Amino acid sequence: MTPAASTGTAPSPTAALSAQGVSIWLDDLSRGRILSGGLETLLAGRNVVGITTNPTIFASAVSTGHAYDAQLASLAASGTSSSDAVFAITTADVAHAADLLRPIHDATTGLDGWVSIEVSAASAHDSHATIEEAERLTAAIARPNVFVKIPATRAGLDAISTAIARGISINVTLIFSLERYRAVIDAYLSGLEQAHAAGVDLRGIRSVASFFVSRVDTEVDKRLDAIGSDAARSLRGKAGVANARLAYEIYEQAFSTERAQRLAALGAHPQRPLWASTGVKDPALRDTYYVEELVAPGVVNTMPERTLQATFDHGEIRGNTVAGTYEQSRRILAAVADLGISFDEVTLGLENAGVAAFAASGEQLTDTVAKALAASSKTGA
């Protein structure tokens, strides 16, 4: 991992976080950020070693500023459809960012320096369509440090195994429940086993599992507030971290099994947990809460820029804050259940809402691009 320069005698909080074994990734990407040099600044000064994207991020990027005007004009002149234009725009941004992060990827022998691009959420429940799109994205970008993001729906599990078996590195996204996380790990290991049987070199395959945090608290806290008791209020802001900490326990256990160790001996890498949705949504919490409470070696924390900056400015990195918390975390989730809140219902609802939100953002992005193409056509006519 690349150490950050420090402006004083003590390392910056982001450097301290990196020293604890946490890879800091930026949850944002735009053409403007690339062209302005802003991305390179974050790589150099904030310990950022990776990037994640999603349809919402791209929809926001394309709808603001003029960084995409030249490409949109070219696409409009060639009569490109809006869906093909979206593909061209997003893959171009990811390819450019991957080139900027390639030195980090090489220096860490493939651990970091990754950029993620998501398959269409409209295919989230169609395994065949997801695999086809994953292969198309991989071929179009043609960079060794690009993750294809696949949602962890039931259909997504089959697509994950198949994609891994074909040597495609995958960022599994929208994981909310411990049960689904176990299934994601099994899908990854199954894919590795299939890849080895097919003669694929396991050393070139990487994966992260994006476990969402703050969205869990948002939903659970809403239900706790409805209950309104002292016991309920005492649990606010605790379920998301407890859930994530228990996911880390699962990670430790799963990749120490005989099955995982056998694959490791063949060159396979563990699928690292990635903390997603780490921007604080409750103003009562510190804006660095989901960073400080989830420090553990071997994880990724992907942050929106606001959280990244807050961590750099005043984060309190106290060492590993996950180790030794498992029993306490189980008690927290048990206490939530004792109040009549179904965690299974919460996490399934969050998965469905997440897929729907990304699908809506994908439609918004396509609509934004369609309007921009039409405007470019009129301007060039």
C-alpha positions in Angstrom: 0.0 0.0 0.0 1.3 3.4 -0.8 2.1 5.5 2.3 1.0 9.1 2.3 3.2 12.1 2.9 2.6 13.7 6.3 2.7 17.5 6.9 3.7 17.1 10.5 5.6 14.8 12.9 2.6 12.4 13.1 1.1 10.7 10.1 -2.2 12.0 8.8 -5.3 10.1 9.9 -5.6 8.6 6.4 -2.0 7.5 6.5 -2.7 6.0 10.0 -5.7 4.2 8.5 -3.6 2.8 5.7 -1.0 1.7 8.2 -3.7 -0.4 9.9 -4.2 -2.4 6.7 -7.2 -0.5 5.4 -7.2 0.3 1.7 -8.9 3.7 1.1 -10.9 3.9 -2.1 -12.8 6.9 -3.4 -16.5 6.4 -4.1 -16.7 8.9 -6.9 -15.5 9.4 -10.5 -16.1 12.0 -13.1 -14.5 13.3 -16.3 -14.0 16.7 -14.7 -12.2 15.2 -11.7 -9.9 13.3 -14.1 -9.1 16.3 -16.4 -8.7 18.8 -13.6 -6.0 16.7 -11.9 -8.2 16.4 -8.8 -8.1 12.7 -8.9 -4.3 12.6 -9.0 -4.2 15.1 -6.0 -6.3 12.6 -3.9 -4.1 9.7 -4.9 -1.0 11.7 -3.9 -2.2 13.3 -0.7 -5.1 11.3 0.8 -3.9 7.7 0.6 -6.5 6.9 -2.0 -5.6 3.6 -3.7 -8.8 2.7 -5.6 -12.1 4.0 -7.0 -15.7 2.7 -7.0 -18.4 4.0 -9.3 -22.1 3.3 -9.8 -24.9 4.6 -12.1 -25.8 7.3 -9.6 -22.3 8.7 -9.6 -22.2 8.7 -13.4 -25.6 10.3 -13.7 -24.5 13.1 -11.5 -21.2 13.5 -13.4 -22.8 13.7 -16.9 -25.5 16.1 -15.8 -23.1 18.8 -14.5 -20.4 20.8 -16.2 -19.1 20.5 -19.8 -16.4 17.8 -19.5 -18.4 15.5 -21.7 -19.4 17.9 -24.4 -16.7 16.9 -26.9 -17.4 13.2 -26.7 -21.1 13.8 -26.8 -20.7 15.9 -29.9 -18.7 13.1 -31.6 -21.2 10.4 -30.6 -24.1 12.5 -31.8 -22.4 13.1 -35.1 -21.9 9.4 -35.6 -25.6 8.6 -34.8 -24.8 6.6 -31.7 -27.7 5.5 -29.6 -28.1 6.8 -26.1 -27.4 3.4 -24.5 -24.3 2.9 -26.6 -23.2 6.5 -25.7 -23.6 5.7 -22.0 -21.4 2.6 -22.5 -18.8 4.7 -24.4 -18.7 7.5 -21.8 -18.6 5.4 -18.7 -16.0 2.9 -20.0 -13.8 5.8 -21.2 -13.8 7.3 -17.7 -13.0 4.0 -16.1 -10.2 3.3 -18.5 -8.6 6.7 -17.9 -8.9 6.3 -14.2 -7.5 2.8 -14.4 -4.5 4.1 -16.2 -3.9 6.7 -13.4 -4.1 4.0 -10.8 -2.0 1.5 -12.7 1.2 2.4 -10.8 -0.5 1.6 -7.5 -1.8 -1.6 -8.9 1.7 -2.6 -10.0 3.4 -1.5 -6.8 0.9 -3.5 -4.7 1.1 -6.5 -7.0 -2.6 -6.3 -7.7 -3.9 -5.7 -4.2 -5.0 -2.1 -4.9 -5.2 0.3 -7.8 -8.6 -0.9 -8.9 -11.5 0.9 -10.5 -15.0 -0.6 -10.5 -17.7 -0.3 -13.1 -21.2 -1.7 -12.5 -23.3 -3.9 -14.8 -26.7 -2.5 -15.5 -29.0 -2.9 -12.5 -31.7 -3.8 -14.9 -29.9 -7.2 -15.3 -29.6 -7.8 -11.6 -32.1 -10.7 -11.6 -30.9 -12.1 -15.0 -27.7 -14.2 -14.6 -27.1 -14.7 -18.3 -27.5 -11.0 -19.1 -25.2 -10.0 -16.2 -22.4 -12.4 -17.5 -22.7 -11.1 -21.0 -22.4 -7.5 -19.8 -19.5 -8.3 -17.5 -17.6 -9.8 -20.5 -18.5 -6.8 -22.7 -17.2 -4.3 -20.1 -14.1 -6.3 -19.5 -13.3 -6.5 -23.3 -14.1 -2.8 -23.9 -12.0 -1.4 -21.1 -9.2 -3.9 -21.5 -7.3 -3.0 -18.3 -6.0 -5.4 -15.7 -7.1 -3.3 -12.8 -10.8 -3.0 -13.4 -13.4 -4.7 -11.3 -16.9 -5.4 -12.8 -19.5 -4.8 -10.1 -22.3 -7.4 -9.9 -25.1 -7.1 -7.3 -25.4 -9.9 -4.8 -28.9 -10.9 -5.7 -29.8 -14.6 -5.9 -29.3 -14.5 -9.7 -26.2 -12.5 -9.2 -24.6 -15.3 -7.2 -24.6 -17.6 -10.3 -23.2 -14.8 -12.4 -20.4 -14.2 -9.9 -19.3 -17.8 -9.9 -19.4 -17.9 -13.7 -17.5 -14.6 -14.2 -14.8 -15.7 -11.7 -14.5 -19.0 -13.5 -13.8 -17.1 -16.7 -11.1 -15.1 -15.1 -13.0 -11.8 -14.6 -12.3 -9.9 -11.4 -15.5 -9.0 -9.6 -16.6 -6.4 -7.0 -19.7 -8.0 -5.5 -22.0 -5.1 -4.5 -25.2 -4.5 -2.5 -24.5 -7.0 0.3 -26.6 -6.3 3.4 -27.1 -9.6 5.3 -24.6 -12.0 6.8 -26.5 -14.9 5.2 -26.1 -13.4 1.8 -22.4 -12.6 2.5 -21.7 -16.3 3.2 -23.4 -17.1 -0.1 -21.2 -14.5 -1.9 -18.0 -16.1 -0.4 -19.2 -19.5 -1.5 -19.9 -18.2 -5.0 -16.4 -16.8 -5.2 -14.7 -20.0 -4.0 -16.9 -22.0 -6.4 -15.8 -19.8 -9.3 -12.2 -20.2 -8.3 -12.6 -24.0 -8.3 -14.2 -23.9 -11.7 -11.4 -21.6 -13.0 -8.7 -23.9 -11.8 -10.4 -26.9 -13.4 -10.5 -25.0 -16.7 -6.8 -24.1 -16.5 -7.2 -20.4 -15.6 -4.4 -18.9 -13.5 -5.9 -18.1 -10.2 -3.2 -15.5 -9.4 -4.8 -13.1 -11.9 -8.3 -13.1 -10.3 -9.2 -10.7 -7.6 -12.5 -9.9 -5.8 -13.9 -7.7 -3.1 -17.3 -8.0 -1.4 -19.0 -4.7 -0.8 -20.9 -4.8 2.5 -23.2 -1.8 3.0 -23.2 -0.1 6.4 -25.0 3.2 6.9 -28.1 2.2 5.0 -28.6 -0.6 7.5 -28.6 2.0 10.3 -31.0 4.3 8.4 -33.6 1.5 8.1 -33.1 0.0 11.6 -33.1 3.4 13.3 -36.3 4.3 11.6 -37.9 1.3 13.2 -36.3 1.9 16.5 -37.7 5.5 16.5 -41.1 4.1 15.8 -40.8 1.9 18.9 -39.6 4.9 20.9 -38.6 3.1 24.1 -35.4 3.8 26.0 -34.1 0.4 25.0 -34.8 1.2 21.3 -33.2 4.6 21.5 -30.0 3.1 23.1 -29.5 1.0 19.9 -29.6 3.8 17.4 -26.6 3.9 15.1 -25.3 0.5 16.3 -26.8 -2.1 14.0 -24.8 -1.2 10.9 -21.4 -1.4 12.6 -22.3 -4.6 14.5 -23.5 -6.2 11.2 -20.3 -5.3 9.4 -18.1 -6.5 12.3 -19.8 -9.9 12.2 -19.2 -9.9 8.4 -15.5 -9.5 9.1 -15.7 -12.5 11.5 -17.2 -14.5 8.7 -14.4 -13.4 6.3 -11.8 -14.5 8.8 -13.4 -17.9 9.3 -14.2 -18.5 5.6 -10.7 -17.9 4.3 -9.0 -20.0 7.0 -11.0 -23.1 6.0 -9.3 -26.1 4.3 -11.2 -25.3 1.1 -9.9 -21.7 1.0 -6.4 -22.7 1.9 -6.3 -25.3 -0.8 -7.2 -22.6 -3.3 -4.6 -20.2 -1.8 -2.0 -22.8 -2.4 -2.9 -22.7 -6.0 -2.4 -19.0 -6.2 -5.9 -17.7 -5.2 -6.4 -14.5 -3.3 -8.9 -14.0 -0.5 -12.0 -11.9 -1.4 -11.5 -8.8 0.7 -14.5 -7.2 2.5 -15.2 -3.7 1.3 -17.1 -1.3 3.5 -19.6 0.6 1.3 -22.2 3.2 2.2 -19.8 4.8 4.8 -21.1 8.3 4.5 -22.9 9.3 7.6 -26.6 9.9 7.2 -27.5 10.6 10.8 -26.3 14.1 11.9 -26.0 12.8 15.5 -23.0 10.7 14.4 -19.5 11.8 13.7 -18.9 12.1 10.0 -16.0 9.7 10.3 -18.0 7.2 12.4 -18.1 4.4 9.8 -14.4 4.8 9.2 -13.2 4.8 12.8 -15.4 1.9 13.9 -14.5 -0.5 11.1 -10.7 -0.6 11.2 -9.3 -4.0 10.5 -6.4 -5.4 8.4 -7.2 -6.6 4.9 -10.4 -4.5 4.3 -11.3 -1.7 1.9 -13.3 1.4 2.9 -14.7 3.2 -0.1 -15.7 6.8 0.9 -17.4 9.7 -0.7 -15.1 12.7 -0.9 -16.7 14.4 2.1 -16.0 11.4 4.3 -12.5 11.1 2.9 -11.7 14.8 3.7 -13.2 14.6 7.1 -11.1 11.5 7.9 -8.0 13.3 6.7 -8.9 16.5 8.7 -10.0 15.0 12.0 -10.3 11.2 11.9 -9.4 9.4 15.1 -7.7 6.1 14.1 -7.4 4.1 17.3 -6.1 0.8 15.8 -8.1 -2.3 15.0 -11.7 -1.5 16.2 -13.2 -4.8 14.9 -11.1 -7.4 16.7 -12.7 -8.6 20.0 -16.1 -7.1 19.2 -18.0 -10.1 17.9 -19.9 -11.2 21.0 -20.9 -7.6 21.7 -22.0 -7.3 18.1 -24.1 -10.4 18.4 -25.7 -9.0 21.5 -26.6 -5.8 19.7 -28.3 -7.6 16.8 -30.1 -9.9 19.3 -31.4 -6.8 21.2 -32.7 -5.4 17.9 -34.5 -8.7 17.2 -35.9 -8.8 20.7 -37.7 -5.5 20.0 -39.5 -7.2 17.1 -37.4 -5.9 14.3 -36.7 -8.5 11.6 -33.2 -8.1 10.3 -34.0 -10.5 7.4 -36.8 -8.2 6.4 -34.6 -5.1 6.8 -31.8 -6.5 4.7 -34.0 -7.9 1.9 -35.8 -4.6 1.7 -32.5 -2.8 1.4 -31.3 -5.1 -1.4 -34.5 -4.6 -3.4 -34.4 -0.8 -2.8 -30.7 -0.7 -3.8 -31.2 -2.5 -7.0 -34.2 -0.3 -7.8 -32.3 2.9 -7.0 -29.4 2.0 -9.3 -31.8 1.0 -12.0 -33.5 4.3 -11.7 -30.1 6.1 -11.9 -29.2 4.1 -14.9 -32.4 5.3 -16.6 -31.7 8.8 -15.5 -28.2 8.6 -17.0 -29.5 7.2 -20.3 -32.1 10.0 -20.4 -29.5 12.7 -19.6 -27.2 11.4 -22.3 -30.1 11.2 -24.8 -31.0 14.8 -24.2 -27.3 15.8 -24.5 -27.0 13.9 -27.8 -30.1 15.6 -29.2 -28.7 19.0 -28.1 -25.3 18.3 -29.8 -27.0 17.2 -33.0 -28.9 20.5 -33.2 -25.8 22.5 -32.4 -23.8 20.7 -35.1 -26.6 20.8 -37.7 
